[in-house]
Amino acid sequence: QVQVVESGGGLVQAGGSLKLSCAASGSIFSINGMDWYRQVPGQQRELVAAIRSGGRTNYADSVKGRFTISRDNAKNTVYLQMNSLKPEDTAVYYCNVMVVLITTRKEYSYWGQGTQVTVSS
């Protein structure tokens, strides 16, 4: 019904930048919210940044001032611009989208497969 595809991860040196993309497609009536999470093996998945349909954003304290979340509604795509990257930013980054389906007009949540971000010191 809904596909979520992430891209943009990779290896970067400390202080560098990466831009992640997440595109949703399928039987989507509307998208209410799009979030970025990250997870280190053996640790809890944590919310990094979130954006609502009205444009309201929220960031984890650890990334404020360095990361920026944005969206392109026409493309059903959310971005995460990551600047001044630190080794502690190393994790698998996941996209979560909250969509209203055409068939039900009800909200559902879908996860992407994750993309690896590795920051070397």
C-alpha positions as CSV (number, residue, x, y, z in Angstrom):
1,Q,0.0,0.0,0.0
2,V,2.7,2.4,1.0
3,Q,6.5,2.3,0.3
4,V,9.1,4.3,2.1
5,V,12.5,4.6,0.5
6,E,15.5,6.3,2.2
7,S,18.8,7.4,0.6
8,G,21.8,9.6,1.3
9,G,23.7,7.7,4.0
10,G,27.4,7.1,3.8
11,L,30.8,7.6,5.4
12,V,31.9,11.1,6.3
13,Q,34.6,12.7,8.4
14,A,33.8,14.6,11.6
15,G,32.8,18.1,10.7
16,G,31.4,17.1,7.4
17,S,27.8,17.1,6.1
18,L,25.3,14.7,4.7
19,K,21.7,15.1,3.4
20,L,19.3,12.2,3.9
21,S,16.1,11.8,1.8
22,C,13.0,9.8,2.4
23,A,10.2,9.4,-0.2
24,A,6.8,7.9,0.4
25,S,4.6,6.5,-2.3
26,G,1.5,4.4,-2.8
27,S,-2.2,4.8,-1.9
28,I,-1.6,8.0,0.1
29,F,-4.4,10.6,0.6
30,S,-2.2,12.9,2.7
31,I,0.8,12.9,5.0
32,N,0.3,14.2,8.5
33,G,3.9,13.9,9.7
34,M,7.4,12.7,8.8
35,D,10.0,11.9,11.4
36,W,13.7,10.9,11.4
37,Y,14.9,8.4,14.1
38,R,18.3,6.8,14.6
39,Q,19.5,3.7,16.3
40,V,22.9,2.3,17.4
41,P,23.1,-1.5,17.7
42,G,22.1,-2.6,21.2
43,Q,20.5,0.8,22.0
44,Q,17.0,2.3,22.0
45,R,15.8,4.0,18.8
46,E,15.5,7.7,19.4
47,L,13.7,10.5,17.7
48,V,16.1,12.9,15.9
49,A,13.7,15.4,14.2
50,A,10.1,15.7,13.3
51,I,8.0,17.8,11.0
52,R,4.2,18.1,10.9
53,S,1.9,19.0,7.9
54,G,1.7,22.5,9.1
55,G,5.5,22.9,9.2
56,R,6.0,22.7,12.9
57,T,9.4,21.0,13.7
58,N,11.0,19.4,16.7
59,Y,14.6,18.3,17.3
60,A,16.5,16.3,19.8
61,D,18.7,18.4,22.0
62,S,21.8,16.6,20.7
63,V,21.3,17.8,17.1
64,K,19.8,21.3,17.6
65,G,21.7,23.9,15.6
66,R,23.3,21.2,13.4
67,F,20.5,19.3,11.8
68,T,17.6,20.7,9.8
69,I,14.4,18.8,8.8
70,S,12.4,19.9,5.8
71,R,9.8,18.5,3.4
72,D,8.6,18.8,-0.2
73,N,4.9,18.1,-0.1
74,A,4.5,17.8,-3.8
75,K,7.1,14.9,-3.8
76,N,6.0,13.3,-0.5
77,T,9.6,13.6,0.6
78,V,11.3,14.6,3.8
79,Y,15.0,15.6,4.1
80,L,17.4,15.7,6.9
81,Q,20.3,18.1,6.4
82,M,23.1,17.1,8.8
83,N,26.0,19.6,9.3
84,S,29.0,19.6,11.7
85,L,28.7,15.8,12.1
86,K,30.3,14.1,15.1
87,P,31.3,10.5,15.6
88,E,28.5,10.1,18.1
89,D,26.0,10.8,15.2
90,T,27.0,7.4,13.8
91,A,23.9,5.2,13.6
92,V,21.3,3.8,11.3
93,Y,18.8,6.5,10.4
94,Y,15.2,5.6,9.9
95,C,12.3,7.5,8.4
96,N,8.8,7.2,9.8
97,V,5.8,8.6,7.9
98,M,2.3,9.1,9.2
99,V,-0.1,8.8,6.3
100,V,-3.8,8.9,5.7
101,L,-4.7,6.2,3.2
102,I,-7.0,6.7,0.3
103,T,-9.0,3.6,1.0
104,T,-9.8,4.2,4.7
105,R,-9.1,7.9,5.3
106,K,-7.4,6.7,8.5
107,E,-3.9,7.4,9.7
108,Y,-1.2,4.7,9.6
109,S,2.5,4.7,10.3
110,Y,5.2,3.3,8.0
111,W,8.9,2.8,8.5
112,G,11.7,2.9,5.9
113,Q,14.4,0.3,5.8
114,G,17.1,2.6,7.3
115,T,20.3,4.1,6.0
116,Q,23.7,3.9,7.6
117,V,25.5,7.0,8.6
118,T,29.1,6.6,9.8
119,V,31.2,9.6,11.0
120,S,34.9,9.0,11.4
121,S,37.1,11.0,13.8
